[in-house]
Structure formats: C-alpha cells, structure tokens
Amino acid sequence: MVPVNHTYALSSWTPAVFSFLAFIFAVFLMLAVLMILTGFLGEKRVNENKLRPYESGIIPTGSVPLRYPVPFFLVAVFFLIFDVEGAFIFSWAVAVEALGVKAMVQMTFFIFVLLMGLVYIWFKGGLALKEGKDKRAERR
C-alpha cells in the first residue's frame, strides 16, 4: 500500500472552482449559440402586432384612466429594499450575543452603507413626490 502524498494533491476548494468555471464557460457558450441562432433564424419583419403594447395577454383599448407617477414606484422599490435589509438586521439582532464583536463591526459597516444609500437617494430627489407635480405645473 502506497501512502498518500498530500504535497501533490489539489487543495480542497480547487475542484469546486474548476467546476464553477466550467459551468460559467458552458453558460456563456450556450448564450452565444442561442444569440447567433436567434439572429439567423428570427423573423425580422415588423408588423402592427409586434409594435402593439403587450400586457397580460389583454389587447389594450383606449387610454389609461389613471396614471401613476414614476416617483410613486421609486418610493415603493426603495421601501422594499430597505424592508428586506431591515429583516436582515432584525435576524442579526436576535443572534447578536452569539455572533460576537466581529459581527457587530460588520453590521455597523452594513448599516453605514445602508445610510449612505438613503442619503444618496434623498439628495438625488428619489423620495420627493412633489417634485414631479411641480415640474408638470411649470410646463403648463
């Protein structure tokens, strides 16, 4: 029986990295093949049905009775993002004693980045709902 020589063996993470790289290569190869095939085989004629807006399989008729302003959706997306992050912070707070000081420093950095994102959104006007109305009033 020959003893195992570990000096020539790969580290424990190398096979996983190789298979991950092989997976990424296979995905890019498949995407390239699909895009090339779509470019050659796809129909290139434009007709009325292709230019028609499509929503849930219903053919649109008339105009939209109620239009929501874009800032409304931005606030909804920001709320969703901060809500998910709040759930992450809450789960960390439950286990704060078991996680120790290192997790405390990491969470402090996370909250700092979160606050910087909020300040950035605030200065860019993402939370201002009246701005859209004022711009429309100025145009009239």
Secondary structure as the mmCIF struct_conf table of DSSP 4:
data_model
#
loop_
_struct_conf.conf_type_id
_struct_conf.id
_struct_conf.beg_label_comp_id
_struct_conf.beg_label_asym_id
_struct_conf.beg_label_seq_id
_struct_conf.end_label_comp_id
_struct_conf.end_label_asym_id
_struct_conf.end_label_seq_id
HELX_LH_PP_P HELX_LH_PP_P1 VAL A 2 VAL A 4
TURN_TY1_P TURN_TY1_P1 HIS A 6 THR A 7
BEND BEND1 TYR A 8 ALA A 9
HELX_LH_PP_P HELX_LH_PP_P2 LEU A 10 SER A 11
TURN_TY1_P TURN_TY1_P2 SER A 12 TRP A 13
HELX_RH_AL_P HELX_RH_AL_P1 THR A 14 LEU A 41
BEND BEND2 GLY A 42 GLY A 42
HELX_RH_AL_P HELX_RH_AL_P2 GLU A 48 LEU A 51
BEND BEND3 ARG A 52 ARG A 52
STRN STRN1 GLU A 55 GLU A 55
TURN_TY1_P TURN_TY1_P3 SER A 56 GLY A 57
STRN STRN2 ILE A 58 ILE A 58
HELX_LH_PP_P HELX_LH_PP_P3 ILE A 59 PRO A 60
BEND BEND4 GLY A 62 GLY A 62
BEND BEND5 PRO A 65 PRO A 65
HELX_RH_AL_P HELX_RH_AL_P3 VAL A 70 VAL A 94
TURN_TY1_P TURN_TY1_P4 ALA A 95 ALA A 95
HELX_RH_AL_P HELX_RH_AL_P4 VAL A 96 LEU A 99
HELX_RH_AL_P HELX_RH_AL_P5 VAL A 101 LYS A 124
TURN_TY1_P TURN_TY1_P5 GLY A 125 LEU A 127
BEND BEND6 LEU A 129 LEU A 129
HELX_RH_AL_P HELX_RH_AL_P6 LYS A 130 ARG A 139
#
